[in-house]
Amino acid sequence: MVIFVIAIAGVCAAAWAAQNTDSGFRIQDSWEGKTKERSFVPIKSIGTQDDKQGEQEQQVPTIKREVRLVLVEASVKDKGGKAMKVLKQEDFLLFEDGAQQEIAHFSQDQLPLAVAMVVDLSGSIQPFLRPLRYASMSALKALKKEDEVALFTFTQYVNKRTDLTRDKLAVSDQIEFFDAGGGTNINDGVYEAARYLREQAPAARRVIVVVSDNVPTVSGVSPGDVLNEALEADAAVYSLKVPGRNPVGSKVLGAGRGLVNVKKLTEETGGEIFDVEKEGSLYLAFAALIERLKTRYTLGFYPGNKSTNRQLRKLEVKLHPSFGVKGKDYSVVAKRGYFPTAK
């Protein structure tokens, strides 16, 4: 079973801002008292000041956002399953624990990504390793220049092969030289990728994409801890589902206690499953997944609930009533909850 975990997250906010002044805005982190704040800075033109030459520095307005700003990634499809790509901020309604929230930030594929590919090297997915290399090589080219990719592999154990890098080709090239064999510890694969993204890419979007036949055979971290870590990391779990060569017994085992349910992970964290057999090929499925990531909307809000309680808060994203009824006229894929950040 192969599992790619594509964890989408951003690079360090300050570094990204310094290198990408043509992206429409930048992000800055600052400290005021004991509260860390994140700043979204609209950019039209960035000037420099030279006292000797008498040049004036162009002022850039800064809109400060506390780290408590909660970001929600949402994909919207019409009743025919086609992505709705041209929605506006006023088209969305966002609720926390049933209470409507004011949307303070809105964008679409503007914040940088960090993609952690975690490849399951268990024996059942051996035939897909070479196609996976070419599929990833092509699909990852569609990511933005500043987006980064990391590479993990696992069977019974998880190994980080490459730290986050902008060199997407270097990551995909490694896949060709992997040998498959062993069990499938999906639990630890997702858990380690989520923890890595939370620690290494705290300032931007994060996504975990599981490329597998979704049949775990080895238990590790509990399913509950896997889900909680993904929510703590604010990482949506996506799946590239390939048709692995597994006996009936292993599929029954995969549904057993202590083994993660990939479908549930995708639903709870705001991801989706892309089935290679339905899409027609691994290449088409991977390309469709990357395209979906690029068309997601990023909504940000300041929770009306100021409590420091760390209990899970439920989220729901809808469209304005003029678009019809959710679930009937359109569908929204977004995380169903989050853990509030401690002050």
Buried (B, 14 or more C-beta within 10 A) or exposed (E): BBBBBBBBBBBBBBEBBEEBBEBEBBBBBEEEEEEBBBBBBEBEEBEEEEEEEEEEEEEBEBEEBBBBBBBBBBBBBEEEEEBBEEBEEEBBBBBBBEEEBEBBBBBEBBBBBBBBBBBBBBBBBBBBBEBBBBBBBBBBEBBBEBBBBBBBBBBEBBEBBBEBBBEBEEBBEBBEEBEBEBBBBBBBBBBBBBBBBBEBBBBBBBBBBBBBBBBBBBBBBBBEBBBBBBBBBBBBBBBBBBEBEBEEEBBEBBEEEEBBBBBEBBBBBBBBBBBBEEBEEBBBBBBBBBEBBBBBBBBBBBBEEEEEEEEBBEBBBBBEEEBEEBEEEBBBBBBBBBBBBEE
